Amino acid sequence: MGKNVGDDLAEGKPTLPLIEAQRRLPEHDRNLIRQAIRKGDLSMIDTVLELVQRSGSLQYTLERASDYAEEARQTIESALPDSPYRAALSALTRIAVKRNQ
């Protein structure tokens, strides 16, 4: 979300969409994703993207991001006095998630 597709895969970093896809997909597909992560194999990017999309893990990731943003917004609203700074921080919680939708 908000990054170049494949950057984390190329660096061998398992991201939430990749982790969630592995949790949801059959063993064969999980193995393909694991292999791509371990090797930083961008030649498999189209396959990995298709698996991530098919698994519904992008929607799951967006929902988790929205949940965390709302939790942050509520914390900001309750912990900080009313000010332009609080309003700006609160707005950032919405922008951070919406910019990628």
DACORGI-V824522 format. One record per backbone hydrogen bond with DSSP energy under -1.0 kcal/mol. NH is the residue of the N-H (numbers start at 1). CO is the residue of the C=O. If there is no record, write none. Layout:
BEGIN
{{NH CO} {NH CO}}
END
This chain:
BEGIN
{{7 4} {10 6} {11 7} {12 9} {13 8} {19 15} {20 16} {21 17} {22 18} {23 19} {24 20} {25 21} {30 26} {31 27} {32 28} {33 29} {34 30} {35 31} {36 32} {37 33} {38 34} {39 35} {40 36} {41 36} {42 40} {44 41} {45 42} {48 44} {49 45} {50 46} {51 47} {52 48} {53 49} {54 50} {55 51} {57 52} {60 56} {61 57} {62 58} {63 59} {64 60} {65 61} {66 62} {67 63} {68 64} {69 65} {70 66} {71 67} {72 68} {73 69} {74 70} {75 71} {76 72} {77 73} {78 74} {79 75} {80 76} {87 83} {88 84} {89 85} {90 86} {91 87} {92 88} {93 89} {95 91} {96 92} {98 94} {99 95} {100 97} {101 98}}
END
